[in-house]
Amino acid sequence: MTFQRARSKEQREIRRQTILDTAAAMLDEMPVADLSLNELSRRVGLAKSNVLRYFESREAVLFELLERAMARCLAELPDELAKGVDPHLSARERGDQMAAVLSASLARHTVLLDLINAQPNVLEHNVSVDVVVRHKRSAIAGLTNTADLLRQYVPELGDDALTVAMMAMILAGALSAYCRPSASAAAAYEADPAVSVLRLDLRTTLEQATATLIAGTLARA
């Protein structure tokens, strides 16, 4: 695919979305670490210098994808929580149900979790302060909305709902990497059943960790 130079505001926005959509498709095929600006440029049909007219770096593209993926995940939560949490149960039981809903939702969004896990070591490097500030503000808005939603089902969390929301995302990102063993690690689990106790299922482990986080927060309150 090749493009003529985008001249109008509408054409530039179309080009920008094409770059993002192409990068998103690449993340369906490969981990964040393997997405290169050279390959992205080749697939879009632009010179790398032209891609950099729209995004200041590869990491800036990934930040945009993180924001989009987070928005999609959070858009699903209201209906999922409404179906998965019984308001008539105790705070502890509602917390356990909420942990189950959150873990199931996050475990489905594997690209989002890869991006969250890569944020401190990849996304936040080779980008300007303005880009980081903009996306941090977006993250705060998303976490605040999530905390408000969690409080609808477990109001006993109070202001700590924001910490629960943030820590659940961080846990999900970290566990997504740990629960995706390398070929050598997977072979080791097969070779020695005694070490397979360390092979964790993402959804199950995340649910247990999030339930413990919520229960501990309620106990402290």
ABEGO torsion letter per residue (X at the ends): XBBBBBABAAAAAAAAAAAAAAAAAAAAABBAAABBAAAAAAAAGBBAAAAAAABABAAAAAAAAAAAAAAAAAAAAAAAAAAABBAABBAAAAAAAAAAAAAAAAAABAAAAAAAAAAAAAAABGBBAAAAAAAAAAAAAAAAAAAAAAAAABAAAEAAAAAAAAAAAAAAAAAAAAABBBAAAAAAAAABAAAAAABBBAAAAAAAAAAAAAAAAAAAX
